């Protein structure tokens, strides 16, 4: 890796037009581990010009050519898995085990699943005398977050390439190095010049310039709802397509006949995974009111065994959160939970025991939470679980849907039939029953303020396509 101070534009590594830099911080030590260049509107302009020039030719490539390209990317990705894992762990604090087993391979999974999707996708459908054809939407701007960096890059880039689009990627400034490695992988795989471009920079500058740019036909954004609103406003004057995966405050409904120990333990571990930094984290555990004390005891047992510490250390369960701003926000919300009267079952404010530096958060659980409390309304994005009591099944569904978000929901019951019944009533884009994980070819995305559009598999590919109706195509 020798391109931290460069951008990838028009098939080459180039210097920025302005010499501005920021440090990349290791959240486990609070120390700089390198620098990146910051882009400007002028850098966006030249990247967009490259993508626009490349689009006509790449849009005309055959499905077979794009499949071959995706297979070459997979082949170039696989030898760099360990390097990517070490980089992700260092940049955003994921335990090395999580980085090796999930964070890095998930990007590869999206590439492979897109190959399977493209192999079986029909771009042309004849209906009577009308040909309905699907064509690439054009030049795409992609703005990705730091919490699952390779996941979000791959599940945007892969379908865009499969569709025949060209693109400009702005990764998070907190996880830029893994994105630069991804660009090196695409270069090695022979992605045609101008098809993929990367600019590092800040959201209010590079992200805003991309959202407003008249020659960008689509913006795909993953991040906070607040930032997503700004992207949509800036994109509106050019009427570009905007696809967004935003925040969440996902309910985890555990019904009275569920295996309580299994469902509660699994829900707590899921919530703490990746230090709670997942938009679909099951952050509101909704349980029978009569079982609140029993649930709290089970949850506390899991929290007590969850070790926050050095991402590269033995026995670490969760690493730090990504930066000081996030740490301060989480601490303020933990204090708010205490002040508003929730019962602190585990964790609490401050650093974990034995830790004196790094952005570590104590694995925290609140019981006796009501859905009007701040910690039940706001996305905390840290290892903080809220447990709410419901009088019955109908009350649990009411509480689950009483949120401005709608990204995910989880249901555990004594039978899959009952879980299905409740799952159908939850207003969310993804519902997981009985602890079954997501299918990487199923649509991923949210209702309400959790966004619009879908990613993954066929549904992700269709986001990057326009539908054209050609009447008289099969006329006599």
PEHUJO-V495257 format. One record per residue. N is the residue number from 1. RES is the residue in three letters. SS is DSSP state (~ for helix, > for strand, _ for the rest). D_LAST is the distance of its C-alpha to the last C-alpha in Angstrom with 1 decimal. Layout:
N RES SS D_LAST
N RES SS D_LAST
//
This chain:
1 UNK _ 59.6
2 UNK _ 60.7
3 UNK _ 58.1
4 UNK _ 59.6
5 UNK _ 60.2
6 UNK > 56.8
7 UNK > 53.2
8 UNK > 50.2
9 UNK > 47.9
10 UNK _ 45.4
11 UNK _ 46.4
12 UNK > 50.1
13 UNK > 53.2
14 UNK > 54.4
15 UNK > 57.4
16 UNK _ 56.9
17 UNK _ 57.3
18 UNK _ 60.2
19 UNK _ 63.0
20 UNK _ 63.1
21 UNK > 63.7
22 UNK > 64.4
23 UNK > 66.0
24 UNK > 64.2
25 UNK > 66.5
26 UNK > 67.1
27 UNK _ 67.4
28 UNK _ 69.8
29 UNK _ 72.3
30 UNK _ 71.4
31 UNK > 71.8
32 UNK > 69.5
33 UNK > 67.7
34 UNK > 66.1
35 UNK > 64.4
36 UNK > 60.9
37 UNK > 59.8
38 UNK _ 58.4
39 UNK _ 55.4
40 UNK _ 54.9
41 UNK ~ 52.2
42 UNK ~ 52.3
43 UNK ~ 51.6
44 UNK ~ 48.6
45 UNK ~ 47.3
46 UNK ~ 47.5
47 UNK ~ 45.9
48 UNK ~ 43.0
49 UNK ~ 42.6
50 UNK ~ 42.5
51 UNK ~ 39.9
52 UNK ~ 37.8
53 UNK ~ 38.0
54 UNK ~ 37.1
55 UNK ~ 34.1
56 UNK ~ 31.3
57 UNK ~ 32.1
58 UNK ~ 32.8
59 UNK ~ 29.7
60 UNK _ 27.7
61 UNK _ 29.7
62 UNK _ 28.0
63 UNK ~ 28.9
64 UNK ~ 31.0
65 UNK ~ 32.9
66 UNK ~ 33.7
67 UNK ~ 34.8
68 UNK ~ 37.1
69 UNK ~ 38.6
70 UNK ~ 39.3
71 UNK ~ 41.0
72 UNK ~ 43.1
73 UNK ~ 44.2
74 UNK ~ 45.2
75 UNK ~ 47.2
76 UNK ~ 48.9
77 UNK ~ 49.7
78 UNK ~ 51.4
79 UNK _ 54.5
80 UNK _ 55.2
81 UNK ~ 55.3
82 UNK ~ 59.1
83 UNK ~ 59.3
84 UNK ~ 56.8
85 UNK ~ 58.7
86 UNK ~ 62.0
87 UNK ~ 60.5
88 UNK ~ 58.9
89 UNK ~ 62.2
90 UNK ~ 64.2
91 UNK ~ 61.9
92 UNK ~ 61.3
93 UNK _ 64.0
94 UNK _ 62.1
95 UNK _ 64.3
96 UNK ~ 63.7
97 UNK ~ 62.8
98 UNK ~ 60.1
99 UNK ~ 58.9
100 UNK ~ 58.7
101 UNK ~ 57.3
102 UNK ~ 54.8
103 UNK ~ 54.6
104 UNK _ 53.7
105 UNK ~ 51.7
106 UNK ~ 49.5
107 UNK ~ 47.9
108 UNK ~ 47.2
109 UNK ~ 45.8
110 UNK ~ 43.2
111 UNK ~ 42.1
112 UNK ~ 41.8
113 UNK ~ 40.0
114 UNK ~ 37.4
115 UNK ~ 36.8
116 UNK ~ 36.2
117 UNK ~ 33.9
118 UNK ~ 31.8
119 UNK ~ 31.6
120 UNK _ 29.8
121 UNK _ 27.8
122 UNK _ 24.0
123 UNK _ 22.9
124 UNK > 19.2
125 UNK > 17.8
126 UNK > 14.2
127 UNK > 14.2
128 UNK _ 11.2
129 UNK _ 8.6
130 UNK > 11.9
131 UNK > 13.8
132 UNK > 17.5
133 UNK > 19.6
134 UNK > 23.4
135 UNK > 25.2
136 UNK > 29.0
137 UNK _ 30.8
138 UNK _ 32.8
139 UNK > 36.6
140 UNK > 38.5
141 UNK > 42.2
142 UNK > 43.9
143 UNK > 47.4
144 UNK _ 49.0
145 UNK _ 52.3
146 UNK _ 55.4
147 UNK _ 55.7
148 UNK _ 53.1
149 UNK ~ 52.3
150 UNK ~ 50.4
151 UNK ~ 48.5
152 UNK ~ 47.2
153 UNK ~ 46.5
154 UNK ~ 44.6
155 UNK ~ 42.5
156 UNK ~ 41.2
157 UNK ~ 41.0
158 UNK ~ 39.3
159 UNK ~ 36.2
160 UNK ~ 36.0
161 UNK ~ 36.0
162 UNK ~ 33.5
163 UNK ~ 31.1
164 UNK _ 31.6
165 UNK _ 33.9
166 UNK > 37.1
167 UNK > 40.2
168 UNK > 43.8
169 UNK > 46.2
170 UNK > 49.4
171 UNK _ 51.3
172 UNK _ 54.4
173 UNK _ 57.5
174 UNK _ 59.4
175 UNK _ 57.4
176 UNK ~ 56.3
177 UNK ~ 57.5
178 UNK ~ 55.2
179 UNK ~ 52.3
180 UNK ~ 53.6
181 UNK ~ 53.7
182 UNK ~ 50.1
183 UNK ~ 49.2
184 UNK ~ 51.2
185 UNK ~ 49.2
186 UNK ~ 45.9
187 UNK ~ 47.4
188 UNK ~ 48.6
189 UNK ~ 45.2
190 UNK _ 43.7
191 UNK _ 41.6
192 UNK _ 40.3
193 UNK _ 42.5
194 UNK _ 41.7
195 UNK _ 39.5
196 UNK > 42.5
197 UNK > 45.4
198 UNK > 48.5
199 UNK _ 51.1
200 UNK _ 54.1
201 UNK _ 55.5
202 UNK _ 56.3
203 UNK ~ 53.9
204 UNK ~ 55.3
205 UNK ~ 54.7
206 UNK ~ 52.0
207 UNK ~ 50.2
208 UNK ~ 50.3
209 UNK ~ 49.1
210 UNK ~ 46.1
211 UNK ~ 45.3
212 UNK ~ 45.5
213 UNK _ 43.8
214 UNK _ 40.9
215 UNK _ 39.3
216 UNK _ 39.3
217 UNK _ 36.1
218 UNK > 37.4
219 UNK > 40.9
220 UNK > 41.7
221 UNK > 45.2
222 UNK > 47.6
223 UNK _ 51.0
224 UNK _ 53.1
225 UNK ~ 51.7
226 UNK ~ 53.9
227 UNK ~ 52.4
228 UNK ~ 48.9
229 UNK ~ 49.4
230 UNK ~ 50.5
231 UNK ~ 47.5
232 UNK ~ 45.2
233 UNK ~ 47.1
234 UNK ~ 47.0
235 UNK ~ 43.3
236 UNK ~ 42.4
237 UNK _ 42.7
238 UNK _ 39.9
239 UNK _ 37.7
240 UNK _ 37.3
241 UNK > 36.4
242 UNK > 39.6
243 UNK > 39.9
244 UNK > 43.4
245 UNK > 45.6
246 UNK _ 48.9
247 UNK _ 52.1
248 UNK _ 53.0
249 UNK _ 55.8
250 UNK _ 54.5
251 UNK > 56.2
252 UNK > 57.4
253 UNK > 58.0
254 UNK > 60.5
255 UNK _ 61.0
256 UNK _ 64.3
257 UNK _ 63.4
258 UNK _ 62.2
259 UNK _ 64.1
260 UNK ~ 66.0
261 UNK ~ 67.4
262 UNK ~ 64.2
263 UNK ~ 62.0
264 UNK ~ 64.5
265 UNK ~ 65.4
266 UNK ~ 61.8
267 UNK ~ 60.9
268 UNK ~ 63.9
269 UNK ~ 63.1
270 UNK ~ 59.4
271 UNK ~ 60.7
272 UNK ~ 63.1
273 UNK ~ 60.6
274 UNK ~ 60.1
275 UNK ~ 63.0
276 UNK ~ 60.9
277 UNK _ 58.5
278 UNK _ 55.2
279 UNK _ 53.0
280 UNK _ 52.3
281 UNK _ 55.9
282 UNK _ 57.2
283 UNK _ 59.7
284 UNK > 60.4
285 UNK > 61.7
286 UNK > 61.8
287 UNK > 64.2
288 UNK > 66.1
289 UNK ~ 68.9
290 UNK ~ 71.4
291 UNK ~ 70.7
292 UNK ~ 70.9
293 UNK ~ 74.2
294 UNK ~ 73.0
295 UNK ~ 69.8
296 UNK ~ 71.7
297 UNK ~ 74.1
298 UNK ~ 71.3
299 UNK ~ 69.5
300 UNK ~ 72.8
301 UNK ~ 73.3
302 UNK ~ 70.1
303 UNK ~ 70.9
304 UNK ~ 74.3
305 UNK _ 72.9
306 UNK _ 70.4
307 UNK _ 71.8
308 UNK > 70.8
309 UNK _ 71.9
310 UNK _ 71.3
311 UNK _ 67.7
312 UNK _ 69.0
313 UNK _ 71.9
314 UNK _ 72.4
315 UNK _ 71.8
316 UNK _ 69.9
317 UNK _ 67.5
318 UNK > 66.2
319 UNK _ 66.6
320 UNK _ 67.1
321 UNK _ 64.6
322 UNK _ 63.1
323 UNK _ 65.4
324 UNK ~ 68.2
325 UNK ~ 66.1
326 UNK ~ 64.5
327 UNK ~ 67.9
328 UNK ~ 69.4
329 UNK ~ 66.7
330 UNK ~ 67.0
331 UNK ~ 70.8
332 UNK ~ 70.6
333 UNK ~ 68.3
334 UNK ~ 70.6
335 UNK ~ 73.5
336 UNK ~ 71.5
337 UNK ~ 71.0
338 UNK ~ 74.7
339 UNK ~ 75.6
340 UNK _ 73.2
341 UNK _ 74.9
342 UNK _ 72.7
343 UNK > 74.6
344 UNK > 74.7
345 UNK > 74.5
346 UNK > 74.1
347 UNK _ 74.1
348 UNK _ 74.5
349 UNK _ 75.0
350 UNK _ 76.1
351 UNK _ 75.6
352 UNK _ 75.8
353 UNK _ 79.2
354 UNK _ 80.2
355 UNK _ 77.7
356 UNK _ 79.0
357 UNK _ 76.0
358 UNK _ 72.3
359 UNK _ 69.9
360 UNK _ 70.5
361 UNK _ 70.1
362 UNK _ 72.0
363 UNK _ 69.7
364 UNK > 70.1
365 UNK > 69.6
366 UNK > 70.1
367 UNK > 70.6
368 UNK > 71.0
369 UNK > 68.3
370 UNK _ 66.9
371 UNK _ 63.4
372 UNK _ 64.8
373 UNK _ 66.7
374 UNK ~ 65.5
375 UNK ~ 65.1
376 UNK ~ 62.7
377 UNK ~ 60.6
378 UNK _ 60.4
379 UNK _ 58.8
380 UNK _ 61.9
381 UNK _ 60.1
382 UNK _ 63.2
383 UNK _ 64.8
384 UNK > 65.7
385 UNK > 64.8
386 UNK > 65.3
387 UNK > 66.0
388 UNK > 65.4
389 UNK > 66.5
390 UNK > 64.4
391 UNK _ 66.0
392 UNK _ 63.2
393 UNK ~ 59.6
394 UNK ~ 58.3
395 UNK ~ 60.6
396 UNK ~ 59.3
397 UNK ~ 55.7
398 UNK ~ 56.9
399 UNK ~ 58.7
400 UNK ~ 55.9
401 UNK ~ 53.5
402 UNK _ 56.2
403 UNK _ 55.2
404 UNK _ 53.0
405 UNK > 51.5
406 UNK > 48.9
407 UNK _ 48.3
408 UNK > 49.7
409 UNK > 51.6
410 UNK > 53.6
411 UNK > 54.7
412 UNK > 57.3
413 UNK _ 58.2
414 UNK _ 59.9
415 UNK _ 56.6
416 UNK ~ 53.0
417 UNK ~ 52.0
418 UNK ~ 54.3
419 UNK ~ 53.1
420 UNK ~ 49.5
421 UNK ~ 50.4
422 UNK ~ 52.2
423 UNK ~ 49.6
424 UNK _ 46.9
425 UNK _ 49.1
426 UNK _ 49.7
427 UNK _ 47.7
428 UNK _ 46.9
429 UNK _ 44.0
430 UNK > 45.8
431 UNK > 48.1
432 UNK > 50.1
433 UNK > 51.6
434 UNK _ 54.7
435 UNK _ 55.1
436 UNK _ 51.8
437 UNK _ 50.7
438 UNK _ 47.3
439 UNK _ 44.3
440 UNK _ 43.3
441 UNK _ 39.6
442 UNK _ 39.8
443 UNK _ 39.3
444 UNK > 42.4
445 UNK _ 43.1
446 UNK _ 44.7
447 UNK > 44.8
448 UNK > 46.7
449 UNK _ 48.8
450 UNK _ 48.0
451 UNK > 44.9
452 UNK > 41.1
453 UNK _ 38.4
454 UNK _ 38.7
455 UNK > 39.7
456 UNK _ 39.6
457 UNK ~ 36.9
458 UNK ~ 33.2
459 UNK ~ 34.4
460 UNK ~ 36.2
461 UNK ~ 33.2
462 UNK ~ 30.9
463 UNK ~ 33.6
464 UNK _ 32.8
465 UNK > 29.0
466 UNK > 26.8
467 UNK > 23.6
468 UNK > 20.6
469 UNK > 17.5
470 UNK > 14.5
471 UNK _ 12.1
472 UNK _ 8.4
473 UNK _ 9.1
474 UNK _ 6.5
475 UNK _ 3.8
476 UNK _ 0.0
//
